[in-house]
Amino acid sequence: MADSLLRPVIGVTGPSKGGDRAWFFTRYAILAAGGAPLRLTPRHSHLNEVLDGIVIGGGDDIYPTLYESEELPNTRYDKERDLFELMYIEKSLKQDIPMLAICRGEQLLNTYLGGNLHQNLRKLRRHTRNRFTVLPLKTLLVEPDSRMKELLGTTRCRINSLHTQAIDQLGSGLKVVGRDLDNIVQAVEDPSKLFLMGVQWHPEYLLYLSRQRNFFHTLVKSARQRLVR
């Protein structure tokens, strides 16, 4: 079979309850990129399944004890999902499985690697608003010497915003490659890996933009390379 016809299996993590919208768009993006999406939740796990790539999806805030902080009032946490996804992050890093970590996924990846988070970004905002929107209304500034720049094809573009937390202290091995106008981390990568990127926004809701579709095309391409090497 020609390499281009291989459909690598891409795991997509999410919560046991809800998350259908994110799954629908992520599934579509992976299928369109030539991959075979597999939904993974704490109650429907495939830890023994052979994965060629993985998406660690967005959702509720990370439980703060994972990065030695305290719980905030009126905040939703999903400890079951945290532990479940940490196992997949560990699996992916140890086996060099291509990974795209989205929003909460980027935050969880960072905490796994020893970093921590800003729990509430409101006090850090000076040039951007604290609003949740799937529309690309926030400015992203991309490091010119990065794989992220190659993937997006620009050093400045617009992204959406659905988060209240973000990376503070960076985890081991990660490189910051994108920030917003308030200097808040929006993107990280590990250049030593086949493909490892974390983004604070949600590219699955911006699939009408070709540069955002590139995340899923590159993930599937990297998974296919791993599959045949």
LOTI-232145 format. One record per residue: x, y, z of N, C-alpha, C, O in turn. Coordinates in steps of 0.02 Angstrom, whole numbers, padded with zeros to 5 digits, always signed. Layout:
% LOTI-232145
XYZXYZXYZXYZ
...
***
This chain:
% LOTI-232145
+00042-00060+00000+00000+00000+00000+00044+00062+00000+00092+00066+00038
+00027+00110-00041+00066+00172-00043+00059+00209+00023+00007+00206+00056
+00114+00243+00042+00114+00279+00106+00057+00328+00110+00028+00337+00164
+00040+00360+00055-00012+00412+00055-00081+00383+00069-00127+00421+00085
-00089+00316+00061-00154+00285+00072-00163+00259+00143-00219+00240+00162
-00110+00259+00182-00115+00236+00251-00155+00286+00292-00145+00346+00287
-00202+00261+00332-00242+00303+00376-00222+00290+00448-00249+00245+00480
-00176+00328+00474-00152+00317+00543-00208+00329+00593-00250+00373+00584
-00207+00291+00647-00257+00297+00700-00237+00355+00746-00182+00355+00774
-00282+00403+00752-00269+00462+00794-00318+00462+00852-00378+00472+00842
-00293+00451+00913-00336+00453+00971-00354+00525+00988-00313+00571+00981
-00415+00536+01011-00439+00602+01030-00469+00597+01100-00521+00566+01109
-00437+00627+01150-00461+00622+01218-00514+00674+01233-00517+00727+01203
-00557+00656+01280-00610+00702+01301-00643+00677+01365-00622+00626+01392
-00694+00712+01390-00727+00693+01452-00775+00634+01441-00794+00619+01385
-00793+00601+01496-00841+00547+01491-00910+00572+01476-00949+00539+01441
-00926+00633+01500-00991+00664+01487-00980+00729+01449-00938+00769+01468
-01018+00739+01396-01011+00800+01357-00953+00796+01308-00927+00742+01294
-00933+00854+01283-00877+00856+01237-00895+00836+01166-00850+00827+01124
-00960+00829+01151-00980+00804+01085-00962+00854+01029-00942+00833+00975
-00970+00918+01042-00954+00968+00990-00881+00966+00972-00864+00965+00912
-00837+00965+01022-00765+00963+01008-00747+00899+00971-00706+00900+00924
-00776+00843+00992-00763+00780+00958-00786+00782+00886-00749+00758+00842
-00844+00810+00872-00870+00814+00804-00822+00851+00758-00805+00827+00704
-00799+00910+00780-00755+00950+00737-00686+00920+00732-00655+00921+00678
-00660+00892+00787-00594+00862+00784-00595+00799+00741-00548+00787+00703
-00647+00759+00748-00654+00699+00707-00655+00717+00633-00621+00685+00593
-00694+00768+00616-00698+00790+00546-00629+00812+00521-00609+00794+00466
-00593+00851+00563-00527+00876+00543-00478+00819+00530-00439+00822+00482
-00481+00768+00571-00435+00711+00563-00453+00670+00502-00409+00649+00464
-00517+00658+00492-00539+00622+00433-00519+00658+00369-00495+00628+00321
-00529+00724+00368-00512+00764+00309-00437+00764+00296-00415+00772+00239
-00398+00755+00350-00325+00754+00343-00299+00685+00325-00239+00677+00312
-00343+00635+00323-00322+00568+00303-00310+00520+00361-00281+00467+00351
-00331+00539+00422-00322+00496+00479-00386+00460+00498-00439+00474+00471
-00380+00413+00545-00436+00375+00571-00445+00394+00645-00408+00368+00687
-00493+00437+00661-00501+00461+00731-00531+00407+00776-00575+00369+00755
-00508+00405+00838-00532+00358+00888-00546+00397+00952-00500+00425+00982
-00609+00400+00973-00628+00438+01033-00606+00401+01096-00618+00341+01103
-00574+00437+01142-00548+00409+01204-00575+00450+01262-00568+00511+01264
-00606+00416+01311-00631+00449+01371-00613+00406+01431-00595+00348+01423
-00617+00434+01492-00601+00393+01551-00643+00329+01555-00620+00279+01584
-00704+00330+01528-00747+00271+01532-00746+00230+01467-00781+00179+01461
-00707+00252+01420-00701+00216+01356-00629+00221+01333-00613+00252+01282
-00585+00190+01373-00513+00197+01362-00487+00141+01316-00513+00086+01315
-00434+00158+01280-00401+00110+01236-00325+00113+01249-00286+00116+01202
-00306+00111+01312-00235+00118+01327-00193+00064+01294-00134+00075+01280
-00223+00007+01281-00186-00047+01248-00193-00045+01173-00163-00085+01137
-00232+00004+01148-00239+00012+01076-00175+00041+01046-00142+00082+01078
-00158+00021+00986-00100+00049+00952-00121+00116+00921-00164+00118+00876
-00091+00170+00944-00105+00236+00918-00046+00262+00878+00012+00252+00896
-00061+00294+00822-00009+00324+00781-00002+00399+00794+00049+00429+00777
-00052+00429+00825-00050+00499+00844-00104+00512+00895-00147+00470+00906
-00102+00570+00927-00151+00584+00979-00165+00659+00985-00121+00700+00976
-00228+00675+00999-00249+00743+01015-00272+00742+01088-00318+00705+01105
-00241+00783+01130-00264+00792+01198-00310+00853+01197-00287+00909+01187
-00375+00842+01207-00425+00893+01194-00435+00944+01249-00406+00938+01303
-00477+00993+01235-00492+01047+01282-00548+01027+01330-00578+00974+01324
-00563+01073+01378-00616+01059+01426-00606+01097+01491-00582+01154+01491
-00626+01066+01547-00624+01098+01612-00552+01112+01634-00504+01085+01606
-00545+01156+01685-00479+01174+01711-00443+01113+01741-00475+01065+01762
-00377+01117+01742-00336+01065+01771-00341+01068+01848-00342+01122+01877
-00346+01009+01880-00349+01008+01953-00284+01037+01981-00230+01012+01965
-00289+01089+02023-00229+01129+02041-00176+01092+02082-00118+01112+02082
-00195+01039+02117-00144+01004+02156-00092+00971+02111-00037+00953+02134
-00108+00963+02047-00060+00934+02000+00000+00979+01989+00053+00956+01969
-00009+01044+02002+00048+01090+01997+00056+01131+02060+00076+01190+02059
+00040+01098+02118+00052+01125+02185+00019+01193+02195+00051+01240+02219
-00044+01197+02177-00083+01257+02190-00147+01238+02226-00158+01179+02241
-00190+01287+02239-00251+01275+02277-00313+01281+02234-00313+01315+02183
-00366+01246+02255-00429+01249+02219-00459+01319+02221-00453+01355+02272
-00491+01339+02167-00526+01402+02164-00601+01389+02174-00626+01338+02151
-00637+01434+02208-00710+01424+02216-00746+01431+02150-00723+01466+02105
-00802+01397+02145-00845+01402+02085-00809+01383+02021-00821+01413+01968
-00765+01333+02025-00726+01311+01967-00738+01236+01957-00735+01197+02004
-00750+01217+01895-00762+01147+01879-00695+01111+01865-00654+01136+01828
-00686+01054+01897-00628+01012+01886-00651+00941+01867-00707+00922+01880
-00607+00905+01835-00622+00836+01816-00559+00794+01830-00519+00781+01785
-00552+00773+01893-00492+00738+01914-00485+00670+01878-00430+00649+01862
-00541+00637+01866-00539+00573+01830-00509+00582+01761-00467+00542+01740
-00529+00635+01728-00502+00648+01661-00429+00668+01664-00389+00648+01621
-00410+00708+01713-00340+00727+01721-00294+00666+01723-00246+00662+01686
-00311+00619+01767-00269+00559+01775-00269+00517+01713-00218+00489+01693
-00327+00511+01681-00334+00473+01620-00289+00502+01564-00253+00465+01531
-00292+00568+01555-00254+00599+01501-00179+00601+01517-00138+00599+01471
-00161+00605+01580-00090+00603+01598-00059+00537+01577-00001+00535+01557
-00097+00482+01580-00071+00417+01557-00058+00419+01482-00008+00391+01459
-00101+00452+01444-00091+00456+01372-00033+00503+01354+00004+00490+01306
-00025+00556+01392+00032+00601+01381+00097+00563+01394+00144+00568+01355
+00098+00526+01448+00158+00486+01464+00172+00435+01408+00229+00427+01386
+00121+00401+01387+00127+00351+01333+00155+00384+01270+00200+00357+01237
+00128+00442+01253+00148+00476+01191+00220+00500+01194+00257+00493+01146
+00239+00528+01251+00308+00553+01258+00359+00497+01258+00412+00503+01227
+00343+00442+01291+00390+00386+01295+00398+00351+01228+00452+00326+01212
+00344+00349+01189+00346+00314+01125+00354+00361+01065+00352+00339+01008
+00362+00425+01079+00368+00476+01027+00310+00472+00978+00319+00473+00917
+00250+00467+01005+00189+00469+00965+00171+00542+00951+00166+00580+00999
+00162+00562+00889+00145+00632+00874+00085+00655+00914+00034+00620+00919
+00091+00715+00943+00039+00740+00988+00022+00813+00974+00067+00855+00965
-00042+00827+00972-00067+00896+00970-00108+00905+01034-00158+00871+01044
-00086+00951+01077-00120+00965+01141-00158+01031+01135-00127+01083+01122
-00224+01029+01145-00266+01087+01133-00293+01115+01199-00323+01079+01239
-00281+01179+01211-00307+01217+01268-00291+01182+01334-00233+01183+01355
-00339+01151+01366-00326+01115+01428-00273+01061+01417-00233+01047+01462
-00272+01032+01357-00222+00982+01342-00151+01010+01345-00106+00977+01370
-00142+01071+01319-00077+01104+01323-00058+01116+01396+00000+01106+01415
-00106+01137+01436-00093+01150+01507-00074+01087+01544-00029+01087+01585
-00109+01032+01529-00095+00968+01562-00026+00942+01541+00011+00915+01583
-00010+00948+01478+00057+00930+01454+00110+00968+01492+00160+00940+01513
+00100+01033+01501+00148+01075+01536+00157+01053+01609+00213+01052+01634
+00102+01037+01643+00107+01015+01712+00141+00947+01717+00178+00935+01765
+00128+00903+01669+00161+00837+01670+00237+00846+01666+00274+00808+01696
+00259+00896+01629+00330+00909+01619+00359+00954+01673+00415+00979+01665
+00323+00965+01727+00350+01001+01785+00335+01075+01787+00359+01109+01832
+00295+01100+01740+00278+01171+01740+00216+01184+01782+00189+01139+01813
+00195+01248+01784+00134+01265+01820+00093+01314+01779+00111+01331+01722
+00037+01337+01808-00011+01377+01770-00030+01441+01807-00028+01444+01868
-00049+01491+01768-00087+01548+01795-00159+01523+01803-00189+01501+01754
-00186+01527+01863-00254+01501+01874-00307+01549+01850-00362+01527+01830
-00293+01613+01851-00343+01663+01830-00307+01718+01792-00265+01753+01820
-00325+01726+01729-00288+01773+01685-00314+01844+01688-00285+01889+01657
-00368+01857+01724-00399+01923+01723-00350+01979+01742-00348+02031+01711
-00311+01967+01794-00266+02019+01818-00207+02030+01771-00171+02079+01777
-00196+01984+01724-00141+01990+01677-00161+02026+01613-00118+02045+01573
-00226+02034+01603-00250+02065+01541-00241+02141+01541-00262+02175+01588
-00210+02166+01489-00203+02238+01480-00225+02258+01409-00255+02311+01400
-00210+02216+01361-00223+02233+01291-00275+02187+01258-00295+02197+01201
-00296+02135+01295-00345+02088+01269-00403+02081+01319-00395+02095+01378
-00460+02059+01294-00519+02052+01336-00525+01982+01366-00501+01933+01339
-00560+01980+01423-00576+01916+01454-00643+01893+01428-00693+01895+01464
-00645+01870+01367-00708+01846+01339-00696+01779+01304-00644+01766+01275
-00748+01737+01309-00746+01672+01276-00778+01679+01208-00835+01702+01202
-00743+01658+01156-00771+01660+01089-00736+01609+01044-00675+01601+01047
-00775+01576+01002-00746+01530+00953-00722+01568+00891-00690+01539+00847
-00738+01633+00888-00717+01673+00831-00644+01695+00839-00621+01705+00895
-00608+01703+00784-00536+01722+00787-00529+01797+00799-00516+01835+00752
-00536+01819+00862-00534+01890+00878-00472+01909+00919-00462+01968+00934
-00430+01860+00936-00369+01875+00974-00308+01870+00929-00307+01829+00883
-00259+01912+00941-00198+01913+00900-00146+01865+00929-00131+01866+00988
-00118+01824+00886-00064+01778+00903+00001+01803+00871+00003+01818+00812
+00053+01807+00912+00120+01826+00888+00164+01763+00891+00173+01734+00945
+00191+01743+00834+00226+01680+00828+00301+01692+00822+00323+01737+00785
+00341+01652+00857+00413+01656+00852+00435+01639+00780+00415+01587+00754
+00476+01681+00750+00495+01668+00680+00536+01605+00669+00530+01572+00618
+00577+01587+00718+00619+01528+00712+00585+01470+00748+00608+01448+00801
+00532+01445+00719+00494+01391+00752+00458+01349+00699+00445+01372+00643
+00441+01289+00719+00401+01246+00677+00330+01273+00671+00296+01265+00621
+00308+01307+00725+00242+01338+00725+00236+01389+00669+00185+01392+00635
+00288+01428+00658+00287+01478+00605+00283+01443+00537+00247+01466+00492
+00320+01389+00529+00318+01352+00466+00248+01324+00453+00223+01325+00397
+00216+01300+00506+00150+01271+00499+00097+01323+00484+00054+01313+00441
+00100+01380+00519+00050+01433+00508+00066+01477+00448+00021+01508+00419
+00130+01479+00428+00149+01519+00371+00150+01593+00384+00149+01633+00337
+00152+01613+00448+00152+01684+00466+00177+01692+00537+00179+01644+00576
+00196+01752+00555+00216+01767+00624+00161+01806+00661+00171+01826+00719
+00105+01816+00628+00050+01853+00660-00016+01831+00629-00024+01835+00568
-00062+01808+00670-00128+01789+00644-00179+01795+00700-00163+01814+00757
-00241+01778+00684-00296+01784+00732-00317+01714+00756-00319+01666+00718
-00334+01710+00821-00354+01647+00852-00416+01659+00895-00434+01716+00909
-00447+01604+00917-00503+01611+00963-00480+01603+01035-00420+01593+01048
-00526+01609+01083-00507+01609+01154-00564+01579+01195-00618+01608+01199
-00550+01522+01228-00599+01488+01269-00568+01464+01335-00583+01409+01359
-00524+01505+01364-00486+01482+01422-00481+01535+01476-00484+01595+01462
-00474+01512+01538-00462+01557+01595-00394+01546+01625-00371+01586+01666
-00360+01492+01605-00293+01476+01630-00243+01475+01572-00263+01473+01514
-00179+01477+01590-00126+01474+01539-00061+01456+01573-00055+01458+01634
-00012+01439+01533+00054+01420+01559+00088+01479+01594+00088+01535+01569
+00115+01464+01653+00157+01512+01688+00230+01489+01682+00265+01509+01636
+00252+01447+01728+00318+01417+01723+00317+01361+01672+00274+01317+01673
+00365+01363+01626+00366+01316+01570+00392+01248+01591+00440+01243+01630
+00361+01195+01565+00383+01127+01578+00447+01109+01541+00465+01141+01492
+00482+01058+01566+00546+01037+01539+00540+01015+01466+00497+00975+01449
+00584+01040+01424+00587+01020+01354+00544+01060+01307+00552+01056+01247
+00497+01100+01335+00453+01139+01293+00484+01207+01275+00525+01234+01313
+00464+01233+01219+00487+01298+01195+00425+01340+01179+00380+01318+01143
+00423+01401+01207+00368+01446+01192+00376+01474+01122+00428+01503+01105
+00325+01464+01080+00329+01487+01010+00272+01533+00991+00267+01553+00933
+00229+01549+01038+00173+01595+01024+00147+01628+01086+00140+01596+01138
+00133+01693+01081+00104+01731+01137+00051+01778+01110+00049+01792+01050
+00007+01801+01155-00041+01851+01133-00015+01921+01150+00043+01928+01170
-00055+01972+01142-00032+02041+01151-00019+02058+01224+00012+02109+01238
-00041+02016+01271-00026+02024+01342+00033+01981+01363+00047+01974+01422
+00068+01953+01314+00127+01910+01326+00109+01844+01361+00153+01811+01388
+00046+01825+01359+00024+01761+01387+00039+01706+01337+00026+01713+01277
+00067+01651+01362+00086+01595+01318+00025+01567+01282-00025+01551+01313
+00031+01561+01216-00022+01533+01175-00001+01471+01136-00044+01435+01110
+00064+01458+01132+00086+01399+01093+00154+01376+01117+00197+01417+01133
+00163+01310+01119+00227+01280+01138+00242+01223+01090+00197+01197+01057
+00305+01204+01087+00324+01146+01048+00387+01115+01076+00422+01147+01115
+00402+01054+01056+00465+01021+01073+00498+01001+01008+00478+00952+00976
+00548+01039+00986+00580+01027+00921+00614+00959+00916+00628+00935+00861
+00628+00928+00974+00664+00863+00973+00618+00805+00956+00641+00750+00941
+00552+00816+00958+00503+00763+00945+00482+00763+00871+00489+00813+00836
+00456+00706+00850+00430+00701+00781+00376+00754+00769+00377+00788+00718
+00329+00760+00816+00280+00813+00814+00250+00819+00884+00216+00774+00908
+00263+00875+00916+00235+00889+00982+00221+00964+00987+00267+01004+00993
+00157+00981+00983+00136+01051+00988+00078+01058+01036+00035+01015+01041
+00079+01114+01072+00024+01131+01115-00001+01201+01098+00039+01247+01091
-00066+01208+01091-00095+01274+01074-00149+01291+01125-00188+01247+01145
-00153+01354+01145-00201+01375+01195-00270+01388+01164-00320+01389+01200
-00273+01396+01099-00337+01408+01066-00365+01341+01040-00338+01288+01053
-00420+01345+01001-00454+01286+00977-00455+01286+00900-00501+01313+00870
-00405+01256+00869-00403+01253+00795-00460+01212+00766-00478+01222+00708
-00489+01166+00804-00544+01125+00778-00606+01166+00762-00649+01145+00723
-00611+01226+00793-00668+01270+00778-00651+01322+00725-00692+01366+00711
-00592+01318+00696-00570+01366+00645-00551+01331+00581-00505+01353+00546
-00584+01277+00565-00565+01236+00508-00579+01270+00441-00556+01246+00389
-00615+01325+00441-00625+01363+00379-00563+01403+00361-00560+01434+00308
-00512+01403+00406-00449+01436+00393-00396+01383+00378-00384+01339+00419
-00364+01387+00320-00318+01335+00299-00260+01327+00348-00237+01271+00359
-00235+01382+00376-00178+01376+00421-00197+01337+00485-00154+01305+00516
-00261+01340+00505-00282+01302+00564-00292+01228+00546-00280+01185+00588
-00313+01214+00486-00318+01144+00464-00249+01112+00461-00243+01051+00466
-00197+01152+00452-00130+01126+00447-00108+01087+00509-00067+01041+00504
-00135+01105+00567-00117+01068+00628-00136+00995+00621-00097+00951+00639
-00195+00982+00595-00218+00913+00589-00185+00877+00530-00171+00817+00534
-00173+00913+00476-00137+00883+00419-00066+00864+00439-00042+00811+00420
-00033+00907+00478+00036+00893+00498+00038+00837+00550+00084+00796+00549
-00010+00836+00595-00014+00782+00644-00022+00715+00608+00013+00667+00623
-00069+00711+00561-00081+00648+00525-00020+00629+00482-00002+00571+00479
+00010+00678+00450+00070+00665+00411+00126+00637+00454+00160+00589+00434
+00136+00666+00513+00188+00642+00559+00172+00572+00583+00217+00530+00590
+00108+00559+00597+00087+00492+00619+00099+00441+00564+00120+00385+00578
+00087+00460+00503+00099+00415+00446+00174+00401+00438+00193+00344+00424
+00215+00452+00448+00288+00442+00445+00311+00393+00498+00353+00349+00486
+00283+00400+00557+00301+00354+00612+00278+00284+00596+00311+00236+00614
+00222+00278+00563+00192+00213+00548+00234+00173+00499+00237+00111+00503
+00267+00207+00453+00304+00172+00400+00379+00169+00412+00416+00135+00375
+00403+00204+00463+00476+00205+00471+00501+00141+00504+00561+00134+00515
***
